[in-house]
Amino acid sequence: MDEIPLNQMILPLIVLDDTPYLAKDPNHAFSVADLKAWESVHGRVPRGAFIALRTDMYKDWEENPERFKREPFPAWAFETIKFLYEQRGVVATGHESMDTDTSDKMLSETYILQHGHYQIEVMANLDKVPPKGALIVVTWPKVQKGLGFPARAFAILP
Protein backbone atom coordinates (compact mmCIF):
# COMPACT_ATOMS: atom_id res chain seq x y z
CA MET A 1 0.00 0.00 0.00
CA ASP A 2 2.88 2.39 0.69
CA GLU A 3 4.06 2.06 -2.93
CA ILE A 4 0.85 3.34 -4.55
CA PRO A 5 1.63 6.85 -5.80
CA LEU A 6 -0.44 9.84 -4.76
CA ASN A 7 -1.58 10.43 -8.35
CA GLN A 8 -3.43 7.07 -8.17
CA MET A 9 -5.41 8.20 -5.12
CA ILE A 10 -7.34 10.99 -6.88
CA LEU A 11 -8.88 9.75 -10.13
CA PRO A 12 -11.81 10.32 -12.50
CA LEU A 13 -14.66 8.10 -11.24
CA ILE A 14 -16.80 5.97 -13.53
CA VAL A 15 -19.79 4.17 -11.99
CA LEU A 16 -21.14 1.17 -13.88
CA ASP A 17 -24.70 0.30 -12.87
CA ASP A 18 -25.27 -3.44 -12.52
CA THR A 19 -28.72 -3.02 -10.91
CA PRO A 20 -30.79 -3.34 -14.12
CA TYR A 21 -29.40 -6.86 -14.60
CA LEU A 22 -30.03 -8.03 -11.04
CA ALA A 23 -33.81 -8.56 -11.37
CA LYS A 24 -33.16 -11.47 -13.77
CA ASP A 25 -29.89 -12.62 -12.19
CA PRO A 26 -29.19 -11.55 -8.57
CA ASN A 27 -25.62 -12.86 -8.94
CA HIS A 28 -24.94 -11.15 -12.26
CA ALA A 29 -21.30 -10.93 -13.31
CA PHE A 30 -20.87 -7.58 -15.11
CA SER A 31 -19.71 -8.54 -18.60
CA VAL A 32 -17.78 -6.89 -21.41
CA ALA A 33 -21.09 -6.72 -23.33
CA ASP A 34 -22.62 -4.85 -20.36
CA LEU A 35 -19.64 -2.49 -20.36
CA LYS A 36 -19.97 -1.83 -24.09
CA ALA A 37 -23.70 -1.14 -23.65
CA TRP A 38 -22.77 1.40 -20.93
CA GLU A 39 -20.20 2.97 -23.27
CA SER A 40 -22.77 3.28 -26.07
CA VAL A 41 -24.75 5.62 -23.79
CA HIS A 42 -22.01 7.38 -21.79
CA GLY A 43 -18.94 7.21 -24.03
CA ARG A 44 -15.74 5.23 -23.78
CA VAL A 45 -14.30 4.61 -20.32
CA PRO A 46 -11.41 7.08 -20.02
CA ARG A 47 -7.83 5.91 -19.59
CA GLY A 48 -6.59 6.45 -16.01
CA ALA A 49 -10.01 6.17 -14.36
CA PHE A 50 -11.25 4.40 -11.24
CA ILE A 51 -14.18 2.13 -12.18
CA ALA A 52 -16.78 1.27 -9.54
CA LEU A 53 -19.50 -1.38 -9.90
CA ARG A 54 -22.84 -0.35 -8.45
CA THR A 55 -25.04 -3.21 -7.21
CA ASP A 56 -26.79 -1.45 -4.29
CA MET A 57 -25.56 -4.24 -1.99
CA TYR A 58 -24.41 -1.63 0.50
CA LYS A 59 -28.06 -1.01 1.41
CA ASP A 60 -28.18 -4.49 2.95
CA TRP A 61 -25.30 -3.67 5.33
CA GLU A 62 -27.70 -2.05 7.82
CA GLU A 63 -31.09 -3.24 6.58
CA ASN A 64 -30.30 -6.95 6.13
CA PRO A 65 -26.73 -7.90 7.16
CA GLU A 66 -27.22 -11.61 6.44
CA ARG A 67 -28.24 -10.81 2.87
CA PHE A 68 -25.15 -8.61 2.50
CA LYS A 69 -22.94 -11.59 3.39
CA ARG A 70 -24.65 -13.87 0.87
CA GLU A 71 -22.81 -16.04 -1.63
CA PRO A 72 -22.94 -15.91 -4.55
CA PHE A 73 -23.42 -12.19 -5.16
CA PRO A 74 -23.18 -9.75 -8.05
CA ALA A 75 -19.63 -8.80 -9.01
CA TRP A 76 -17.25 -8.57 -11.98
CA ALA A 77 -16.76 -11.09 -14.77
CA PHE A 78 -13.04 -11.87 -15.07
CA GLU A 79 -13.05 -10.96 -18.79
CA THR A 80 -14.39 -7.50 -17.88
CA ILE A 81 -11.64 -6.88 -15.34
CA LYS A 82 -8.99 -7.86 -17.90
CA PHE A 83 -10.65 -5.72 -20.57
CA LEU A 84 -10.86 -2.66 -18.31
CA TYR A 85 -7.17 -2.81 -17.38
CA GLU A 86 -5.75 -3.98 -20.72
CA GLN A 87 -8.03 -2.26 -23.24
CA ARG A 88 -9.24 0.81 -21.36
CA GLY A 89 -6.18 1.49 -19.19
CA VAL A 90 -8.03 1.96 -15.91
CA VAL A 91 -5.95 2.46 -12.76
CA ALA A 92 -8.17 0.82 -10.13
CA THR A 93 -11.57 -0.76 -9.60
CA GLY A 94 -14.07 -1.04 -6.78
CA HIS A 95 -17.36 -2.67 -5.93
CA GLU A 96 -19.98 -2.92 -3.18
CA SER A 97 -19.63 -6.62 -2.45
CA MET A 98 -17.01 -8.11 -0.13
CA ASP A 99 -15.23 -9.69 -3.06
CA THR A 100 -14.30 -9.05 -6.68
CA ASP A 101 -15.32 -12.38 -8.16
CA THR A 102 -18.59 -14.24 -8.52
CA SER A 103 -16.71 -17.53 -8.10
CA ASP A 104 -14.30 -18.86 -5.49
CA LYS A 105 -11.47 -19.09 -8.07
CA MET A 106 -10.49 -15.45 -7.33
CA LEU A 107 -9.37 -14.87 -10.92
CA SER A 108 -10.24 -11.16 -11.01
CA GLU A 109 -8.75 -10.29 -7.64
CA THR A 110 -5.59 -12.27 -8.38
CA TYR A 111 -5.23 -10.55 -11.75
CA ILE A 112 -5.65 -7.07 -10.25
CA LEU A 113 -3.12 -7.59 -7.48
CA GLN A 114 -0.56 -9.45 -9.62
CA HIS A 115 -0.58 -6.62 -12.18
CA GLY A 116 0.17 -3.83 -9.71
CA HIS A 117 -3.34 -2.40 -9.41
CA TYR A 118 -5.54 -1.89 -6.39
CA GLN A 119 -9.21 -2.30 -5.63
CA ILE A 120 -11.66 -1.05 -3.04
CA GLU A 121 -14.21 -3.51 -1.68
CA VAL A 122 -17.45 -2.85 0.24
CA MET A 123 -18.04 0.55 -1.34
CA ALA A 124 -21.25 2.45 -0.54
CA ASN A 125 -23.46 5.18 -1.95
CA LEU A 126 -22.56 4.56 -5.58
CA ASP A 127 -26.23 5.20 -6.38
CA LYS A 128 -25.64 8.83 -5.34
CA VAL A 129 -22.81 9.39 -7.84
CA PRO A 130 -23.31 10.09 -11.57
CA PRO A 131 -22.06 7.53 -14.12
CA LYS A 132 -19.21 9.87 -15.04
CA GLY A 133 -17.93 13.34 -14.24
CA ALA A 134 -17.01 12.87 -10.56
CA LEU A 135 -13.60 12.40 -8.98
CA ILE A 136 -12.80 9.78 -6.37
CA VAL A 137 -10.36 10.40 -3.54
CA VAL A 138 -9.06 7.24 -1.86
CA THR A 139 -6.96 7.27 1.31
CA TRP A 140 -5.47 4.66 3.63
CA PRO A 141 -2.68 4.38 6.19
CA LYS A 142 0.80 4.37 4.65
CA VAL A 143 2.07 1.24 6.31
CA GLN A 144 5.34 -0.04 4.88
CA LYS A 145 4.80 -3.24 2.87
CA GLY A 146 1.10 -3.25 3.84
CA LEU A 147 -1.01 -5.65 1.77
CA GLY A 148 -4.47 -4.32 2.58
CA PHE A 149 -6.18 -1.98 4.99
CA PRO A 150 -9.51 -0.27 5.46
CA ALA A 151 -9.71 2.67 3.08
CA ARG A 152 -11.71 5.86 3.10
CA ALA A 153 -13.02 6.85 -0.31
CA PHE A 154 -15.23 9.76 -1.26
CA ALA A 155 -16.45 11.33 -4.46
CA ILE A 156 -16.25 14.96 -5.46
CA LEU A 157 -19.29 15.59 -7.64
CA PRO A 158 -19.31 17.86 -10.71
Backbone as CSV, one residue per row, in Angstrom:
resi,resn,N_x,N_y,N_z,CA_x,CA_y,CA_z,C_x,C_y,C_z
1,MET,0.813,-1.191,0.000,0.000,0.000,0.000,0.860,1.260,0.000
2,ASP,2.023,1.200,0.608,2.881,2.388,0.687,3.522,2.729,-0.655
3,GLU,3.444,1.823,-1.634,4.056,2.063,-2.928,3.087,2.649,-3.960
4,ILE,1.820,2.753,-3.618,0.852,3.339,-4.551,1.061,4.844,-4.568
5,PRO,1.335,5.416,-5.735,1.629,6.850,-5.802,0.395,7.713,-5.550
6,LEU,0.628,8.895,-5.069,-0.440,9.839,-4.758,-1.336,10.096,-5.965
7,ASN,-0.760,10.143,-7.172,-1.584,10.428,-8.350,-2.544,9.287,-8.694
8,GLN,-2.461,8.155,-7.994,-3.434,7.073,-8.166,-4.481,7.083,-7.052
9,MET,-4.449,8.105,-6.223,-5.405,8.204,-5.117,-6.484,9.260,-5.374
10,ILE,-6.325,10.029,-6.448,-7.340,10.990,-6.884,-7.516,10.763,-8.376
11,LEU,-8.673,10.207,-8.757,-8.884,9.754,-10.131,-10.283,10.121,-10.630
12,PRO,-10.455,10.219,-11.953,-11.809,10.319,-12.496,-12.586,9.060,-12.106
13,LEU,-13.832,9.229,-11.695,-14.656,8.103,-11.236,-15.712,7.769,-12.278
14,ILE,-15.756,6.510,-12.652,-16.799,5.975,-13.531,-17.589,4.965,-12.713
15,VAL,-18.923,5.106,-12.710,-19.790,4.174,-11.989,-20.603,3.378,-13.012
16,LEU,-20.389,2.083,-13.021,-21.136,1.173,-13.884,-22.298,0.611,-13.079
17,ASP,-23.487,0.707,-13.606,-24.696,0.304,-12.874,-25.094,-1.118,-13.244
18,ASP,-24.916,-2.035,-12.313,-25.274,-3.440,-12.516,-26.719,-3.721,-12.117
19,THR,-27.384,-2.755,-11.474,-28.715,-3.016,-10.908,-29.768,-3.414,-11.942
20,PRO,-29.757,-2.894,-13.178,-30.786,-3.344,-14.123,-30.727,-4.841,-14.436
21,TYR,-29.575,-5.442,-14.293,-29.404,-6.863,-14.605,-29.783,-7.772,-13.431
22,LEU,-29.880,-7.204,-12.239,-30.035,-8.029,-11.037,-31.437,-8.596,-10.859
23,ALA,-32.446,-8.010,-11.492,-33.806,-8.557,-11.374,-33.871,-9.963,-11.987
24,LYS,-33.179,-10.152,-13.113,-33.165,-11.467,-13.766,-32.113,-12.396,-13.175
25,ASP,-31.002,-11.813,-12.707,-29.893,-12.621,-12.186,-29.282,-11.904,-10.984
26,PRO,-29.689,-12.251,-9.747,-29.186,-11.547,-8.566,-27.689,-11.729,-8.317
27,ASN,-27.058,-12.624,-9.061,-25.618,-12.855,-8.939,-24.901,-12.483,-10.238
28,HIS,-25.451,-11.534,-10.938,-24.942,-11.149,-12.257,-23.467,-10.765,-12.212
29,ALA,-22.701,-11.307,-13.139,-21.298,-10.928,-13.308,-21.253,-9.899,-14.442
30,PHE,-20.870,-8.670,-14.127,-20.867,-7.583,-15.107,-19.917,-7.930,-16.243
31,SER,-20.460,-8.013,-17.457,-19.714,-8.538,-18.601,-19.150,-7.431,-19.484
32,VAL,-18.306,-7.831,-20.418,-17.779,-6.893,-21.407,-18.928,-6.351,-22.246
33,ALA,-19.914,-7.184,-22.579,-21.088,-6.717,-23.335,-21.839,-5.653,-22.532
34,ASP,-21.969,-5.853,-21.218,-22.617,-4.851,-20.358,-21.827,-3.549,-20.382
35,LEU,-20.508,-3.658,-20.327,-19.643,-2.486,-20.362,-19.806,-1.738,-21.686
36,LYS,-19.819,-2.470,-22.785,-19.967,-1.826,-24.089,-21.342,-1.180,-24.238
37,ALA,-22.364,-1.775,-23.646,-23.699,-1.144,-23.649,-23.646,0.165,-22.861
38,TRP,-22.946,0.173,-21.714,-22.772,1.404,-20.929,-22.036,2.451,-21.763
39,GLU,-20.979,2.044,-22.453,-20.199,2.972,-23.270,-21.017,3.537,-24.435
40,SER,-21.961,2.780,-24.961,-22.772,3.282,-26.073,-23.653,4.444,-25.630
41,VAL,-23.943,4.521,-24.350,-24.750,5.621,-23.793,-23.870,6.746,-23.255
42,HIS,-22.802,6.398,-22.536,-22.008,7.379,-21.789,-20.653,7.709,-22.411
43,GLY,-20.255,7.003,-23.438,-18.940,7.211,-24.031,-17.927,6.234,-23.467
44,ARG,-16.811,6.161,-24.144,-15.745,5.227,-23.783,-15.208,5.530,-22.374
45,VAL,-14.926,4.472,-21.638,-14.296,4.611,-20.320,-12.942,5.283,-20.525
46,PRO,-12.680,6.375,-19.803,-11.410,7.079,-20.021,-10.219,6.362,-19.396
47,ARG,-9.097,6.444,-20.088,-7.830,5.910,-19.586,-7.514,6.610,-18.254
48,GLY,-6.989,5.869,-17.285,-6.585,6.454,-16.012,-7.702,6.619,-15.008
49,ALA,-8.851,6.008,-15.247,-10.009,6.166,-14.358,-10.048,5.093,-13.268
50,PHE,-10.859,5.372,-12.255,-11.255,4.401,-11.237,-12.660,3.965,-11.633
51,ILE,-12.886,2.657,-11.756,-14.179,2.130,-12.180,-14.831,1.428,-10.994
52,ALA,-16.044,1.868,-10.653,-16.781,1.269,-9.536,-18.031,0.570,-10.062
53,LEU,-18.322,-0.601,-9.514,-19.495,-1.382,-9.905,-20.603,-1.192,-8.872
54,ARG,-21.676,-0.577,-9.322,-22.844,-0.351,-8.446,-23.777,-1.555,-8.494
55,THR,-24.075,-2.115,-7.335,-25.037,-3.210,-7.211,-26.105,-2.906,-6.158
56,ASP,-25.931,-1.840,-5.416,-26.787,-1.446,-4.292,-26.726,-2.430,-3.124
57,MET,-25.726,-3.305,-3.115,-25.561,-4.242,-1.995,-25.319,-3.519,-0.679
58,TYR,-24.733,-2.344,-0.735,-24.408,-1.625,0.503,-25.660,-1.360,1.335
59,LYS,-26.811,-1.275,0.692,-28.060,-1.009,1.411,-28.399,-2.141,2.380
60,ASP,-27.927,-3.345,2.066,-28.177,-4.492,2.950,-27.308,-4.461,4.202
61,TRP,-26.225,-3.692,4.194,-25.305,-3.668,5.330,-26.042,-3.377,6.631
62,GLU,-26.929,-2.385,6.616,-27.696,-2.052,7.822,-29.079,-2.680,7.823
63,GLU,-29.706,-2.764,6.655,-31.088,-3.245,6.578,-31.199,-4.759,6.696
64,ASN,-30.226,-5.487,6.152,-30.300,-6.945,6.127,-28.883,-7.530,6.057
65,PRO,-28.135,-7.481,7.172,-26.725,-7.903,7.156,-26.491,-9.330,6.649
66,GLU,-27.402,-10.237,6.921,-27.218,-11.614,6.441,-27.276,-11.666,4.921
67,ARG,-28.167,-10.868,4.336,-28.239,-10.810,2.866,-26.959,-10.206,2.296
68,PHE,-26.385,-9.211,2.980,-25.146,-8.607,2.503,-24.030,-9.651,2.408
69,LYS,-24.006,-10.581,3.341,-22.936,-11.589,3.390,-23.202,-12.789,2.475
70,ARG,-24.250,-12.718,1.681,-24.654,-13.865,0.867,-23.579,-14.259,-0.152
71,GLU,-23.632,-15.514,-0.543,-22.814,-16.039,-1.630,-23.698,-16.946,-2.452
72,PRO,-23.669,-16.879,-3.738,-22.943,-15.913,-4.549,-23.589,-14.534,-4.489
73,PHE,-22.984,-13.582,-5.170,-23.424,-12.193,-5.160,-23.024,-11.555,-6.485
74,PRO,-23.584,-10.405,-6.802,-23.181,-9.747,-8.051,-21.773,-9.176,-7.934
75,ALA,-21.017,-9.299,-9.008,-19.631,-8.797,-9.012,-19.166,-8.685,-10.463
76,TRP,-17.866,-8.711,-10.659,-17.255,-8.573,-11.977,-17.077,-9.923,-12.666
77,ALA,-17.223,-9.947,-13.982,-16.764,-11.086,-14.775,-15.257,-10.893,-14.974
78,PHE,-14.490,-11.959,-14.923,-13.040,-11.869,-15.074,-12.658,-11.197,-16.393
79,GLU,-13.355,-11.541,-17.469,-13.053,-10.961,-18.785,-13.213,-9.441,-18.755
80,THR,-14.156,-8.949,-17.973,-14.392,-7.503,-17.879,-13.247,-6.828,-17.143
81,ILE,-12.786,-7.434,-16.076,-11.642,-6.877,-15.340,-10.431,-6.790,-16.272
82,LYS,-10.126,-7.874,-16.958,-8.991,-7.864,-17.897,-9.174,-6.794,-18.966
83,PHE,-10.357,-6.693,-19.521,-10.647,-5.722,-20.573,-10.464,-4.291,-20.055
84,LEU,-10.973,-4.017,-18.863,-10.856,-2.664,-18.313,-9.396,-2.247,-18.132
85,TYR,-8.580,-3.139,-17.607,-7.173,-2.806,-17.379,-6.356,-2.824,-18.682
86,GLU,-6.583,-3.822,-19.526,-5.747,-3.978,-20.716,-6.205,-3.124,-21.901
87,GLN,-7.516,-2.979,-22.076,-8.029,-2.257,-23.241,-8.429,-0.813,-22.938
88,ARG,-8.805,-0.541,-21.711,-9.241,0.812,-21.358,-8.218,1.551,-20.494
89,GLY,-7.253,0.854,-19.954,-6.180,1.492,-19.193,-6.630,2.093,-17.879
90,VAL,-7.594,1.440,-17.208,-8.027,1.956,-15.910,-6.925,1.733,-14.875
91,VAL,-6.963,2.531,-13.809,-5.953,2.464,-12.756,-6.383,1.538,-11.624
92,ALA,-7.670,1.600,-11.272,-8.166,0.824,-10.134,-9.653,0.556,-10.317
93,THR,-10.152,-0.424,-9.563,-11.569,-0.764,-9.598,-12.100,-0.893,-8.184
94,GLY,-13.411,-0.859,-8.078,-14.070,-1.039,-6.785,-15.454,-1.619,-6.986
95,HIS,-16.043,-2.045,-5.878,-17.361,-2.673,-5.931,-17.970,-2.673,-4.532
96,GLU,-19.266,-2.956,-4.462,-19.983,-2.916,-3.184,-19.935,-4.240,-2.429
97,SER,-19.677,-5.320,-3.120,-19.626,-6.622,-2.454,-18.315,-6.776,-1.684
98,MET,-18.229,-7.861,-0.905,-17.015,-8.108,-0.127,-15.930,-8.785,-0.956
99,ASP,-16.231,-9.059,-2.225,-15.228,-9.692,-3.061,-15.403,-9.260,-4.502
100,THR,-14.358,-9.470,-5.280,-14.301,-9.050,-6.679,-14.993,-10.033,-7.600
101,ASP,-14.898,-11.303,-7.268,-15.317,-12.383,-8.161,-16.663,-12.976,-7.777
102,THR,-17.351,-13.509,-8.781,-18.588,-14.243,-8.518,-18.310,-15.713,-8.233
103,SER,-17.064,-16.142,-8.396,-16.705,-17.531,-8.102,-15.582,-17.555,-7.071
104,ASP,-15.351,-18.735,-6.499,-14.296,-18.859,-5.487,-12.907,-19.035,-6.095
105,LYS,-12.779,-18.940,-7.421,-11.472,-19.087,-8.067,-10.607,-17.837,-7.921
106,MET,-11.213,-16.704,-7.586,-10.490,-15.447,-7.325,-9.662,-14.978,-8.518
107,LEU,-10.126,-15.244,-9.731,-9.366,-14.868,-10.922,-9.203,-13.354,-11.047
108,SER,-10.299,-12.616,-10.846,-10.243,-11.157,-11.007,-9.345,-10.518,-9.955
109,GLU,-9.547,-10.884,-8.716,-8.750,-10.294,-7.635,-7.267,-10.629,-7.811
110,THR,-6.981,-11.859,-8.159,-5.594,-12.266,-8.381,-4.981,-11.468,-9.524
111,TYR,-5.726,-11.313,-10.599,-5.227,-10.549,-11.750,-4.917,-9.105,-11.344
112,ILE,-5.834,-8.464,-10.656,-5.655,-7.066,-10.251,-4.383,-6.911,-9.421
113,LEU,-4.239,-7.736,-8.412,-3.120,-7.593,-7.483,-1.787,-8.017,-8.116
114,GLN,-1.797,-9.017,-8.988,-0.556,-9.448,-9.623,-0.075,-8.479,-10.705
115,HIS,-0.955,-7.574,-11.136,-0.580,-6.616,-12.175,-0.373,-5.209,-11.618
116,GLY,-0.188,-5.104,-10.311,0.172,-3.828,-9.708,-0.948,-2.822,-9.577
117,HIS,-2.190,-3.289,-9.564,-3.337,-2.402,-9.407,-3.923,-2.578,-8.007
118,TYR,-4.850,-1.721,-7.673,-5.538,-1.889,-6.392,-7.035,-1.846,-6.606
119,GLN,-7.760,-2.299,-5.598,-9.215,-2.303,-5.631,-9.747,-1.890,-4.267
120,ILE,-10.964,-1.395,-4.277,-11.663,-1.052,-3.037,-12.907,-1.923,-2.965
121,GLU,-13.045,-2.662,-1.885,-14.214,-3.510,-1.675,-15.146,-2.862,-0.660
122,VAL,-16.404,-3.308,-0.681,-17.454,-2.853,0.241,-17.650,-1.331,0.126
123,MET,-17.761,-0.859,-1.109,-18.045,0.553,-1.339,-19.521,0.817,-1.038
124,ALA,-19.862,2.073,-0.835,-21.248,2.449,-0.537,-21.612,3.735,-1.264
125,ASN,-22.896,3.942,-1.402,-23.461,5.177,-1.951,-23.140,5.421,-3.415
126,LEU,-22.833,4.383,-4.159,-22.563,4.563,-5.581,-23.815,5.009,-6.338
127,ASP,-24.983,4.752,-5.766,-26.231,5.205,-6.381,-26.401,6.719,-6.283
128,LYS,-25.565,7.379,-5.521,-25.641,8.826,-5.343,-24.614,9.574,-6.199
129,VAL,-23.876,8.821,-7.019,-22.811,9.386,-7.844,-23.202,9.210,-9.318
130,PRO,-22.971,10.236,-10.153,-23.306,10.087,-11.574,-22.416,9.044,-12.254
131,PRO,-22.857,8.531,-13.400,-22.057,7.527,-14.117,-20.660,8.024,-14.480
132,LYS,-20.524,9.309,-14.750,-19.208,9.873,-15.041,-19.221,11.354,-14.658
133,GLY,-18.033,11.927,-14.550,-17.928,13.343,-14.237,-17.457,13.648,-12.825
134,ALA,-17.473,12.662,-11.937,-17.011,12.870,-10.561,-15.546,12.453,-10.441
135,LEU,-14.937,12.864,-9.355,-13.598,12.395,-8.981,-13.732,11.531,-7.744
136,ILE,-12.854,10.556,-7.601,-12.800,9.781,-6.367,-11.470,10.076,-5.688
137,VAL,-11.541,10.226,-4.371,-10.357,10.399,-3.540,-10.321,9.187,-2.616
138,VAL,-9.211,8.463,-2.653,-9.063,7.239,-1.858,-7.861,7.413,-0.932
139,THR,-8.055,7.152,0.341,-6.963,7.272,1.306,-6.882,6.031,2.182
140,TRP,-5.700,5.781,2.709,-5.468,4.664,3.628,-4.187,4.949,4.388
141,PRO,-3.941,4.200,5.472,-2.682,4.383,6.194,-1.504,3.996,5.299
142,LYS,-0.394,4.687,5.451,0.800,4.375,4.647,1.720,3.467,5.460
143,VAL,1.305,2.227,5.563,2.067,1.237,6.314,3.043,0.549,5.366
144,GLN,4.316,0.546,5.737,5.340,-0.045,4.877,5.042,-1.515,4.611
145,LYS,5.043,-1.871,3.341,4.800,-3.238,2.871,3.408,-3.762,3.237
146,GLY,2.465,-2.848,3.506,1.098,-3.250,3.835,0.399,-3.867,2.632
147,LEU,-0.335,-4.939,2.854,-1.013,-5.645,1.773,-2.472,-5.250,1.633
148,GLY,-3.071,-4.700,2.653,-4.474,-4.319,2.580,-4.935,-3.736,3.892
149,PHE,-5.696,-2.674,3.807,-6.184,-1.980,4.992,-7.540,-1.383,4.679
150,PRO,-8.294,-1.040,5.710,-9.508,-0.270,5.457,-9.131,1.036,4.765
151,ALA,-9.958,1.437,3.827,-9.714,2.671,3.076,-10.904,3.605,3.257
152,ARG,-10.651,4.869,3.104,-11.714,5.863,3.099,-11.749,6.443,1.700
153,ALA,-12.876,6.319,1.038,-13.018,6.853,-0.314,-14.225,7.762,-0.368
154,PHE,-14.076,8.871,-1.068,-15.230,9.760,-1.263,-15.167,10.368,-2.641
155,ALA,-16.344,10.758,-3.121,-16.452,11.333,-4.462,-16.619,12.837,-4.349
156,ILE,-16.026,13.533,-5.292,-16.249,14.955,-5.464,-17.112,15.068,-6.715
157,LEU,-18.337,15.554,-6.544,-19.292,15.591,-7.643,-19.094,16.829,-8.506
158,PRO,-19.459,16.708,-9.801,-19.307,17.855,-10.714,-20.249,19.001,-10.340
